[in-house]
């Protein structure tokens, strides 16, 4: 079993945390149960777009068929359109 009591950091200026565990009923078939929370992380950037997102996601189940649930919302993002 691998426990994540507290794993955190910054991703492009936005803080995130991961908590949960991974168990190994069989060494080649891990079972996941963890949660990711993020605030205003950078998900895309180019000349006409800066996109940041908040996220609260949970991953649970066997590696081959795990389920991801939760919410992701755009925040503090800028879109611009230039005419040619």
HUHU-V961520 format. One record per backbone hydrogen bond with DSSP energy under -1.0 kcal/mol. CO is the residue of the C=O (numbers start at 1). NH is the residue of the N-H. E is the energy in kcal/mol with one decimal. If there is no record, write none. Layout:
CO_NH_E / CO_NH_E
This chain:
2_22_-2.4 / 4_20_-1.9 / 7_18_-2.8 / 9_16_-2.5 / 11_14_-1.0 / 14_11_-3.2 / 15_39_-2.4 / 16_9_-2.0 / 17_37_-2.5 / 18_7_-1.4 / 19_35_-3.2 / 20_4_-3.9 / 21_33_-1.8 / 22_2_-2.9 / 23_31_-3.0 / 26_29_-1.9 / 30_63_-2.5 / 31_23_-2.5 / 32_61_-2.5 / 33_21_-3.0 / 34_59_-2.9 / 35_19_-2.1 / 36_57_-2.8 / 37_17_-2.6 / 38_55_-2.3 / 41_53_-2.1 / 44_51_-2.8 / 48_80_-2.4 / 49_46_-2.7 / 50_78_-2.9 / 51_43_-2.8 / 51_44_-1.4 / 52_75_-2.6 / 53_41_-2.4 / 54_73_-2.5 / 55_38_-2.6 / 56_71_-2.1 / 57_36_-2.9 / 58_69_-2.4 / 59_34_-2.3 / 60_67_-2.9 / 61_32_-3.1 / 62_65_-1.4 / 67_60_-2.2 / 69_58_-2.8 / 71_56_-2.6 / 73_54_-2.8 / 78_50_-2.5
